[in-house]
Amino acid sequence: MEITKRLFGYVKNKPVIAFQLKNDHGIKMTCLNYGCVISELIVPDKDGKFENIVLGFDHIEDYIKYSPYFGAVVGRVAGRIKDAEFELNGKVYKLSKNENGNQLHGGDHGFHHVIWNASTIEREDAVGVEFSYRSADGEEGYPGNLEIQVTYLLTNNQELLITYRGKTDKKTIVNVTNHSYFNLSGNLKRDVKEHTLQLDSDQFLELDKELLPTGKKLNVDGTVFDFRHGRKIRDGIESRHPQNVLVGNGYDHPFLLKGDKNPIILQDQESGRILEVETDQPAVVLYTSNSLTDDFSIRGRRSKKYLGVCLETQGVPDAIHHPEFPSVVLNPGEEYTARTKYAFRV
């Protein structure tokens, strides 16, 4: 196993470093200290051909100008917070607004735009990077000094392990995820409409016109939101279900997980690649890149809708406004932890 690093560019005169992790079976992952971005993930297909399976760029300028969170860690709070404000202990905290009067993915200057501190990890059976950042009290409107760590570990078991840890000195809210766009065809040869997803979830959350959870849990039975036995992404794109149409014809919905470790399985039959995802989080947001625009290129391929699938394992979006959802409140003396495992199979 090996780990190498190189200069990727500069952001405000600060160096952006690319770390390449490689295991003994040839799987390679490149990640940046800018936003903890996973910029490349190279895995074999059924014939042993190694290709990239995530959307990303080769130049830092493209991430700054075009990226819709490609491969980035988003926070402090992933997803949308209604009216960009919330109440804790009787005090209302007003956040920065960056989408229709709400806050999305921690604001314009959230974790995805931060230059993180980074240290490498070398073990007998794994190599990785630990990223750390101190989010100051009041950053983007959030209370408390938050010390946050994100660890990427690539193992010889063909797995990528992501671990998040955080501590605060003041009561705050935290809900962090990685926003990688997966395309198992390899090097963006095809879109993801023919990808098959299996997801053991009985319920998804209804969204309003601003794509915020209404609080209503909808049963998947008899709908294109039933992935329990596997279905193609195309089904939701072509569906006339009001919730599919609402998000731009596709999916951008939180699915409630049972916590029984049944993996989320994404598969591309033509390449034979299979991605298995396990998490300790209560929800996964399935996003099928319905809003990708065509005004930029991704490593020589013109961007367009449905080029990637996001499986954002996390707490329930906008949970601070819905006491019936699992809490995303973090108190002093507690530790925020979240873990997700990605296994690459054929």
PASEPA-389565 format. One line per 2 residues: number of its first residue (from 1); their letters; for each residue z, x, y of C-alpha. Coordinates in Angstrom, 2 decimals. Layout:
// PASEPA-389565
NUM	a	Z:X:Y; ...;
// end
This chain:
// PASEPA-389565
1	me	0.00:0.00:0.00; -0.64:1.21:3.49;
3	it	-0.22:0.29:7.12; -2.23:1.71:10.02;
5	kr	-2.30:0.97:13.73; -4.77:1.39:16.56;
7	lf	-5.17:0.50:20.22; -6.77:-2.95:20.58;
9	gy	-6.83:-3.16:24.38; -4.57:-3.78:27.35;
11	vk	-2.92:-6.84:28.91; -1.58:-6.25:32.42;
13	nk	-1.60:-2.50:31.74; 0.46:-2.96:28.57;
15	pv	-1.12:-1.67:25.34; -2.05:-4.18:22.66;
17	ia	-1.68:-2.62:19.21; -3.50:-3.81:16.09;
19	fq	-1.60:-3.26:12.83; -3.62:-3.34:9.61;
21	lk	-1.69:-4.06:6.43; -3.35:-3.37:3.07;
23	nd	-2.01:-4.00:-0.41; -2.96:-2.28:-3.66;
25	hg	-5.46:-5.03:-4.54; -7.56:-4.64:-1.40;
27	ik	-6.25:-7.56:0.63; -6.07:-6.62:4.30;
29	mt	-4.42:-8.34:7.24; -4.68:-7.31:10.89;
31	cl	-2.09:-8.54:13.37; -1.50:-7.84:17.05;
33	ny	1.64:-7.34:19.11; -0.03:-9.77:21.56;
35	gc	1.20:-13.23:20.52; 1.89:-11.98:16.98;
37	vi	-1.77:-12.92:16.45; -3.18:-12.68:12.93;
39	se	-6.69:-11.61:13.87; -8.13:-10.92:10.43;
41	li	-7.25:-11.75:6.83; -9.60:-10.29:4.25;
43	vp	-9.33:-11.62:0.70; -11.66:-11.76:-2.34;
45	dk	-13.75:-14.70:-3.51; -14.32:-15.62:-7.17;
47	dg	-16.86:-12.79:-7.49; -14.53:-10.20:-5.97;
49	kf	-16.29:-10.13:-2.59; -13.87:-9.43:0.25;
51	en	-14.35:-11.47:3.44; -12.33:-12.68:6.43;
53	iv	-10.78:-16.17:6.15; -9.26:-16.70:9.63;
55	lg	-10.78:-17.32:13.05; -10.26:-14.54:15.56;
57	fd	-11.83:-12.01:17.89; -12.52:-8.28:18.01;
59	hi	-11.64:-7.91:21.70; -8.45:-8.77:23.59;
61	ed	-10.48:-10.20:26.49; -11.79:-12.95:24.21;
63	yi	-8.26:-13.93:23.17; -7.22:-14.20:26.80;
65	ky	-10.31:-16.14:27.92; -11.21:-18.36:24.97;
67	sp	-8.59:-18.51:22.26; -7.18:-21.95:21.33;
69	yf	-4.13:-20.23:19.81; -6.19:-18.44:17.10;
71	ga	-3.68:-16.85:14.72; -0.86:-16.86:17.27;
73	vv	2.82:-17.64:17.03; 3.52:-20.58:19.34;
75	gr	6.87:-21.48:20.91; 9.57:-21.81:21.99;
77	va	8.57:-25.24:20.75; 5.36:-25.90:18.85;
79	gr	3.43:-29.08:19.57; 3.83:-31.41:22.52;
81	ik	7.00:-32.29:24.42; 6.69:-35.65:26.15;
83	da	6.72:-35.47:29.96; 7.56:-31.75:29.66;
85	ef	11.28:-32.46:29.82; 14.27:-33.08:27.60;
87	el	18.02:-33.65:27.88; 20.82:-31.57:26.38;
89	ng	24.53:-32.12:27.04; 23.69:-34.56:29.82;
91	kv	21.44:-32.12:31.68; 17.70:-32.67:32.05;
93	yk	15.53:-29.56:31.62; 12.10:-29.69:33.21;
95	ls	9.48:-27.55:31.48; 6.16:-26.19:32.67;
97	kn	3.36:-28.71:32.20; 0.09:-27.60:30.63;
99	en	-1.45:-30.72:29.08; -1.62:-34.20:30.62;
101	gn	1.83:-33.90:32.17; 3.33:-32.79:28.84;
103	ql	4.05:-29.33:27.50; 1.99:-28.00:24.60;
105	hg	2.98:-25.03:22.40; 5.63:-23.62:24.74;
107	gd	3.56:-23.68:27.93; 0.80:-21.47:29.32;
109	hg	3.09:-18.45:29.19; 4.61:-19.20:25.80;
111	fh	4.99:-16.84:22.86; 1.20:-16.71:22.25;
113	hv	0.69:-14.70:25.48; 3.64:-12.33:25.10;
115	iw	3.45:-8.63:24.28; 6.06:-8.36:21.52;
117	na	8.03:-5.30:20.46; 6.92:-4.20:17.02;
119	st	8.22:-2.02:14.19; 6.56:-1.38:10.85;
121	ie	8.04:-2.10:7.42; 7.11:-0.06:4.34;
123	re	8.46:-0.97:0.92; 7.40:-0.18:-2.60;
125	da	5.90:-3.64:-3.11; 5.13:-4.74:0.47;
127	vg	4.13:-3.61:3.94; 4.72:-5.49:7.14;
129	ve	5.54:-5.70:10.82; 8.61:-7.10:12.53;
131	fs	7.91:-8.44:16.00; 10.75:-9.15:18.42;
133	yr	11.01:-10.70:21.85; 13.72:-11.74:24.28;
135	sa	12.79:-15.03:25.90; 14.85:-15.13:29.09;
137	dg	16.97:-18.07:30.21; 14.70:-20.39:32.18;
139	ee	11.40:-19.08:30.77; 8.90:-21.96:30.89;
141	gy	11.93:-24.13:31.72; 13.94:-23.58:28.53;
143	pg	17.68:-22.87:28.67; 19.31:-19.84:27.09;
145	nl	18.38:-16.25:26.41; 16.62:-16.49:23.05;
147	ei	16.33:-13.42:20.83; 13.48:-14.12:18.42;
149	qv	12.04:-12.12:15.51; 8.86:-12.77:13.53;
151	ty	8.22:-10.81:10.33; 4.89:-10.57:8.51;
153	ll	5.09:-9.10:5.00; 2.02:-8.54:2.79;
155	tn	2.95:-8.10:-0.85; 1.27:-6.89:-4.03;
157	nq	1.66:-10.42:-5.38; -1.26:-11.44:-3.12;
159	el	1.12:-13.17:-0.72; 1.80:-13.15:3.00;
161	li	5.40:-14.00:3.86; 6.24:-15.11:7.41;
163	ty	9.88:-15.29:8.47; 11.21:-16.44:11.85;
165	rg	14.77:-15.80:13.10; 16.34:-16.63:16.45;
167	kt	19.66:-16.65:18.29; 20.59:-18.04:21.70;
169	dk	23.47:-17.70:24.16; 23.06:-21.27:25.44;
171	kt	22.23:-24.54:23.72; 18.44:-24.83:23.54;
173	iv	15.58:-26.08:21.36; 13.43:-23.96:19.06;
175	nv	10.52:-24.83:16.74; 8.13:-21.97:16.03;
177	tn	4.97:-21.81:13.91; 1.87:-19.75:13.29;
179	hs	-1.38:-21.29:14.49; -3.93:-19.62:12.20;
181	yf	-7.26:-21.37:11.66; -8.34:-20.91:8.03;
183	nl	-11.90:-21.01:6.74; -12.10:-20.04:3.07;
185	sg	-15.91:-19.82:2.98; -15.58:-16.23:4.20;
187	nl	-16.86:-14.79:7.49; -17.47:-18.34:8.79;
189	kr	-20.49:-18.94:6.56; -19.80:-22.69:6.55;
191	dv	-17.56:-25.16:8.31; -14.51:-26.61:6.53;
193	ke	-15.74:-30.15:5.87; -16.11:-29.45:2.13;
195	ht	-12.71:-27.77:1.86; -10.32:-29.72:-0.38;
197	lq	-6.68:-30.14:0.60; -3.82:-31.17:-1.66;
199	ld	-0.62:-32.08:0.16; 2.40:-33.76:-1.40;
201	sd	3.33:-36.07:1.45; 3.91:-39.83:1.41;
203	qf	4.10:-40.24:5.19; 2.49:-38.98:8.37;
205	le	3.43:-39.65:11.97; 1.54:-42.10:14.12;
207	ld	0.28:-40.56:17.38; -0.21:-42.20:20.77;
209	ke	-3.20:-41.62:23.07; -1.63:-38.38:24.34;
211	ll	-1.26:-37.19:20.72; 2.52:-37.48:20.87;
213	pt	4.42:-38.98:17.92; 5.34:-42.60:18.58;
215	gk	8.27:-42.24:16.18; 6.59:-44.49:13.62;
217	kl	6.12:-43.10:10.12; 2.96:-44.38:8.43;
219	nv	2.52:-44.59:4.68; -0.48:-42.66:3.34;
221	dg	-1.25:-45.17:0.57; -4.84:-46.38:0.63;
223	tv	-5.86:-44.18:3.57; -7.69:-40.89:4.12;
225	fd	-4.26:-39.45:4.93; -3.39:-39.50:1.22;
227	fr	-3.81:-35.91:0.06; -1.40:-36.16:-2.87;
229	hg	-4.18:-35.76:-5.43; -6.53:-33.77:-3.21;
231	rk	-9.33:-34.88:-0.88; -12.04:-33.30:1.22;
233	ir	-11.52:-32.68:4.93; -14.81:-34.54:5.45;
235	dg	-13.10:-37.83:4.55; -11.02:-37.79:7.73;
237	ie	-13.90:-36.65:9.91; -16.08:-39.56:8.78;
239	sr	-13.23:-42.09:8.68; -13.00:-44.98:11.16;
241	hp	-9.22:-45.13:10.77; -7.89:-45.49:14.35;
243	qn	-5.70:-42.39:13.95; -8.66:-40.22:12.87;
245	vl	-10.80:-41.48:15.74; -7.95:-41.00:18.24;
247	vg	-7.74:-37.22:17.67; -11.49:-36.62:17.98;
249	ng	-12.57:-37.58:14.45; -10.49:-35.60:12.02;
251	yd	-6.84:-34.71:11.71; -4.22:-33.47:14.16;
253	hp	-1.20:-35.06:12.52; 2.29:-34.13:11.35;
255	fl	2.84:-34.81:7.66; 6.43:-35.11:6.43;
257	lk	7.26:-32.77:3.56; 9.70:-33.49:0.77;
259	gd	11.27:-30.06:0.72; 10.71:-29.67:-3.02;
261	kn	8.53:-26.58:-2.63; 5.38:-28.23:-3.92;
263	pi	2.69:-26.00:-2.45; 0.10:-27.17:0.02;
265	il	-3.22:-26.19:-1.57; -6.43:-25.59:0.40;
267	qd	-9.54:-24.80:-1.63; -13.20:-23.96:-1.05;
269	qe	-15.07:-24.64:-4.26; -18.18:-22.62:-3.42;
271	sg	-16.31:-19.37:-2.74; -13.59:-20.14:-5.26;
273	ri	-10.91:-19.16:-2.76; -7.58:-21.00:-2.89;
275	le	-4.79:-20.83:-0.31; -1.35:-21.99:-1.46;
277	ve	1.27:-22.60:1.24; 5.01:-23.08:0.65;
279	td	7.56:-23.63:3.39; 11.18:-24.59:4.01;
281	qp	10.15:-26.62:7.07; 10.25:-30.44:7.18;
283	av	6.67:-30.94:8.40; 3.18:-29.50:8.49;
285	vl	0.69:-30.32:11.22; -2.82:-30.60:9.79;
287	yt	-5.40:-29.81:12.47; -9.10:-29.68:11.66;
289	sn	-10.28:-28.04:14.91; -11.68:-31.30:16.26;
291	sl	-11.43:-29.97:19.81; -13.12:-26.58:19.34;
293	td	-15.78:-26.16:22.01; -19.17:-24.47:21.64;
295	df	-19.06:-22.33:24.80; -18.00:-19.08:23.12;
297	si	-18.70:-17.05:19.99; -16.39:-15.97:17.18;
299	rg	-17.52:-12.61:15.80; -21.19:-13.52:16.29;
301	rr	-20.86:-17.14:15.18; -21.09:-19.89:17.80;
303	sk	-17.86:-21.84:17.95; -18.02:-25.52:17.04;
305	ky	-15.87:-28.33:15.74; -14.52:-28.12:12.19;
307	lg	-14.79:-24.35:11.84; -11.16:-24.03:10.75;
309	vc	-8.16:-25.79:9.23; -4.68:-25.24:10.68;
311	le	-1.63:-25.81:8.49; 1.20:-25.48:11.02;
313	tq	4.46:-25.50:9.06; 7.25:-26.43:11.46;
315	gv	9.91:-28.86:12.57; 8.71:-32.32:13.58;
317	pd	6.87:-32.29:16.94; 8.73:-33.77:19.93;
319	ai	11.84:-34.11:17.75; 14.07:-33.77:20.82;
321	hh	12.97:-37.27:21.88; 13.39:-38.78:18.41;
323	pe	16.96:-38.52:17.07; 15.76:-39.86:13.71;
325	fp	13.75:-36.64:13.16; 15.39:-33.39:11.92;
327	sv	16.99:-31.65:14.90; 15.37:-28.65:16.61;
329	vl	18.49:-27.93:18.68; 19.89:-24.40:18.38;
331	np	23.48:-23.72:19.41; 25.13:-20.39:20.29;
333	ge	26.54:-18.81:17.16; 23.88:-20.37:14.94;
335	ey	20.69:-18.75:13.67; 17.29:-20.39:13.71;
337	ta	15.40:-19.54:10.53; 12.08:-20.66:9.11;
339	rt	10.00:-19.30:6.24; 6.45:-19.87:5.05;
341	ky	4.58:-18.19:2.18; 0.80:-17.98:1.92;
343	af	-0.58:-17.06:-1.52; -4.24:-16.09:-1.98;
345	rv	-5.78:-17.15:-5.27; -9.22:-17.67:-6.81;
// end
